[in-house]
Amino acid sequence: MDNSTYFVALGANLPSPAGAPARTLVAALRALVQAGAELRAVSRFYHAPAFPAGAGPDYVNAAAAVASGLAPAQFLALLHRIEADLGRQRAARWESRGVDLDLLVAGQTVLPDARTQAHWRGLALADQMRDWPEGLILPHPRLADRAFVLIPLAEIAPLWRHPATGDSVIQMLAALPQAEKAAIRPLETPFCGEGRLSRPGLGSK
C-alpha cells in the first residue's frame, strides 16, 4: 500500500441535507469521487452505539480506501469541505452529527513525528475528553481503540499494519472487548454488492 492511499472512517447519526445517515455516507463517497479521488474499497455499513455511551442516537459507520494525489493535509481539507457541504457544523467534540469523515491512515505515513503520534496514541480516555491535538496526527491516535472503526476497516484492509506499533487491523480488532464488538451490527446499504467498489486483497502488504 503506497502513501497515496488513504483510509477514511465515515459516520453519521442524524439526518443531513442528503437524507438519513446511510444516504449521507453514500453522498459523501460520491462527493469524494466527484472531487477526483478513486474509491478502491468500501466496507459494508454498520449500526454502532454513539461514543461516549449515551451521547446520542446510534451511528451508521463505514470505512473506505481512497486513492488521491493530494497531500494528507490537503486530503483532510477535502474531507472537511465535503462535511460542510453536507451540513456539518463543528460545535463540540463527540456531538451527534449529520456526517463525520475521519482521516485514519495515509499509507505508512506517521505525522507529525513518531514521538508526537505516540503521545496522542497513549492518552488516557479522561485526557482525550479534555485535550486534542491542533495539527494532523497520522495514523489516527484512537484507531486501535474503536470497534466501530476497526470492524469496517477489517473488511477492506485486514492485513494493513500500523507503522508505529506493527499491529495489523485484525490484531487490533482482536484485542478489543467482545461486548464492544458485538454491539456493531451490519445493515444493508445501496453500496452492498457493488463489485466496482471493491478490490479484494487491499491492505495485504
C-alpha positions as CSV (number, residue, x, y, z in Angstrom):
1,M,0.0,0.0,0.0
2,D,1.5,3.3,-1.1
3,N,1.2,6.7,0.7
4,S,-1.4,8.0,-1.8
5,T,-3.9,5.5,-0.4
6,Y,-6.0,6.9,2.5
7,F,-8.3,5.1,4.9
8,V,-11.3,7.1,5.9
9,A,-13.9,6.4,8.6
10,L,-17.4,7.6,7.8
11,G,-20.1,8.1,10.3
12,A,-23.5,9.8,10.9
13,N,-26.3,9.6,13.4
14,L,-28.5,12.5,12.4
15,P,-30.2,13.3,9.1
16,S,-28.4,15.7,6.7
17,P,-29.4,17.5,3.6
18,A,-28.7,14.3,1.8
19,G,-31.2,12.3,3.9
20,A,-30.9,9.7,6.6
21,P,-27.4,8.7,7.8
22,A,-26.8,5.8,5.3
23,R,-27.8,8.1,2.4
24,T,-25.4,10.7,3.8
25,L,-22.5,8.3,3.8
26,V,-23.3,7.4,0.1
27,A,-23.4,11.1,-0.7
28,A,-20.0,11.6,1.0
29,L,-18.4,8.8,-1.0
30,R,-19.9,10.2,-4.2
31,A,-18.5,13.6,-3.4
32,L,-15.0,12.1,-3.0
33,V,-15.2,10.6,-6.5
34,Q,-16.6,13.9,-7.9
35,A,-13.6,15.7,-6.3
36,G,-11.2,13.4,-8.3
37,A,-10.5,10.7,-5.7
38,E,-10.6,7.0,-6.5
39,L,-12.6,4.7,-4.3
40,R,-10.6,1.5,-4.0
41,A,-12.8,-0.3,-1.5
42,V,-15.8,0.4,0.7
43,S,-17.0,-1.7,3.6
44,R,-20.5,-2.6,4.5
45,F,-22.4,0.0,6.6
46,Y,-22.9,-0.7,10.3
47,H,-25.1,0.4,13.2
48,A,-23.0,1.3,16.2
49,P,-23.8,2.9,19.6
50,A,-22.8,6.5,20.0
51,F,-19.5,7.3,21.7
52,P,-19.3,8.1,24.5
53,A,-22.2,5.9,25.6
54,G,-25.5,7.8,25.7
55,A,-24.2,10.7,23.6
56,G,-27.0,10.4,21.0
57,P,-28.7,8.0,18.6
58,D,-26.9,5.0,17.1
59,Y,-24.5,5.8,14.3
60,V,-24.2,4.4,10.8
61,N,-20.5,3.7,10.2
62,A,-18.3,2.6,7.4
63,A,-14.7,2.6,6.1
64,A,-13.3,3.4,2.7
65,A,-9.9,3.1,1.0
66,V,-9.4,6.1,-1.2
67,A,-6.6,6.9,-3.7
68,S,-5.7,10.6,-4.1
69,G,-2.8,12.7,-5.3
70,L,-3.5,15.2,-2.6
71,A,-1.1,15.5,0.4
72,P,-2.5,14.4,3.7
73,A,-3.3,17.9,4.9
74,Q,-5.0,18.7,1.6
75,F,-7.0,15.5,1.7
76,L,-8.2,16.3,5.2
77,A,-9.3,19.7,4.0
78,L,-11.2,18.0,1.2
79,L,-13.0,15.8,3.8
80,H,-13.9,18.9,5.8
81,R,-15.3,20.6,2.7
82,I,-17.5,17.6,2.0
83,E,-18.7,17.6,5.6
84,A,-19.5,21.3,5.3
85,D,-21.4,20.7,2.0
86,L,-23.4,18.1,3.8
87,G,-24.3,20.5,6.6
88,R,-21.7,19.7,9.3
89,Q,-21.1,22.4,11.8
90,R,-18.4,21.8,14.3
91,A,-19.6,22.9,17.8
92,A,-18.5,20.3,20.3
93,R,-16.5,17.1,20.3
94,W,-18.4,13.8,20.2
95,E,-21.7,15.6,19.5
96,S,-24.4,14.0,17.4
97,R,-23.8,14.9,13.7
98,G,-25.2,14.5,10.2
99,V,-21.8,13.4,8.9
100,D,-18.3,12.7,10.2
101,L,-15.3,11.9,7.9
102,D,-12.2,11.0,9.8
103,L,-8.8,10.5,8.1
104,L,-7.4,7.4,9.7
105,V,-4.3,6.5,7.7
106,A,-2.1,7.7,4.8
107,G,-0.2,4.6,3.8
108,Q,2.6,4.1,6.2
109,T,3.0,7.8,7.0
110,V,3.5,8.9,10.6
111,L,2.6,12.6,11.3
112,P,3.9,14.9,12.6
113,D,6.5,12.6,14.0
114,A,6.7,9.3,15.8
115,R,7.1,10.8,19.3
116,T,4.1,13.1,19.0
117,Q,2.0,10.3,17.4
118,A,2.9,8.0,20.3
119,H,1.9,10.7,22.9
120,W,-1.6,11.1,21.5
121,R,-2.0,7.4,20.9
122,G,-1.3,6.7,24.6
123,L,-3.5,9.4,26.0
124,A,-6.0,8.1,28.7
125,L,-9.7,8.5,27.9
126,A,-10.2,11.2,30.5
127,D,-7.4,13.2,28.9
128,Q,-8.8,12.6,25.4
129,M,-12.1,14.2,26.5
130,R,-10.2,17.3,27.7
131,D,-7.3,17.7,25.2
132,W,-7.0,17.3,21.5
133,P,-4.1,18.0,19.0
134,E,-4.1,21.1,17.0
135,G,-2.4,19.5,13.9
136,L,-3.0,16.4,11.9
137,I,-1.9,13.1,13.7
138,L,-1.5,10.0,11.5
139,P,-2.3,7.3,11.9
140,H,-5.4,8.5,13.8
141,P,-4.4,8.1,17.5
142,R,-7.6,6.4,18.5
143,L,-7.6,3.9,15.6
144,A,-6.8,0.9,17.8
145,D,-9.5,1.7,20.4
146,R,-12.7,1.8,18.4
147,A,-14.6,-1.2,17.2
148,F,-16.9,0.9,15.1
149,V,-13.8,1.9,13.1
150,L,-11.9,-1.4,13.1
151,I,-14.8,-3.7,12.2
152,P,-15.5,-1.9,8.9
153,L,-11.7,-1.4,8.3
154,A,-11.1,-5.1,8.7
155,E,-13.3,-5.8,5.7
156,I,-11.2,-3.7,3.3
157,A,-7.7,-3.9,4.8
158,P,-7.4,-6.7,7.4
159,L,-3.6,-7.1,7.0
160,W,-2.6,-3.4,7.0
161,R,-0.1,-2.8,9.8
162,H,0.2,0.2,12.0
163,P,3.6,1.8,11.2
164,A,4.3,2.6,14.8
165,T,3.1,-0.5,16.6
166,G,3.4,-3.1,13.9
167,D,-0.1,-4.4,14.8
168,S,-2.4,-5.4,11.9
169,V,-6.0,-4.3,11.7
170,I,-7.2,-7.8,12.6
171,Q,-4.8,-7.9,15.6
172,M,-6.0,-4.5,16.9
173,L,-9.6,-5.7,16.5
174,A,-9.0,-9.0,18.3
175,A,-7.6,-7.0,21.3
176,L,-10.9,-5.2,21.9
177,P,-13.6,-6.4,24.3
178,Q,-16.0,-8.8,22.8
179,A,-19.0,-7.0,24.2
180,E,-17.9,-3.8,22.4
181,K,-17.5,-5.7,19.1
182,A,-20.9,-7.4,19.5
183,A,-22.7,-4.1,19.6
184,I,-21.6,-3.3,16.0
185,R,-24.2,-4.7,13.6
186,P,-24.2,-4.6,9.7
187,L,-27.0,-3.2,7.8
188,E,-28.0,-3.2,4.1
189,T,-27.0,-0.2,2.0
190,P,-27.0,1.0,-1.6
191,F,-23.3,0.1,-1.9
192,C,-23.7,-3.5,-0.8
193,G,-22.9,-5.9,-3.6
194,E,-21.5,-3.3,-5.9
195,G,-18.3,-5.0,-7.1
196,R,-16.9,-2.0,-8.7
197,L,-16.3,-0.5,-5.3
198,S,-14.3,-3.5,-4.0
199,R,-10.7,-4.5,-4.7
200,P,-10.0,-7.9,-3.0
201,G,-6.7,-8.1,-1.2
202,L,-6.3,-4.4,-0.5
203,G,-4.0,-4.0,2.5
204,S,-2.3,-7.3,2.1
205,K,1.1,-5.7,2.1
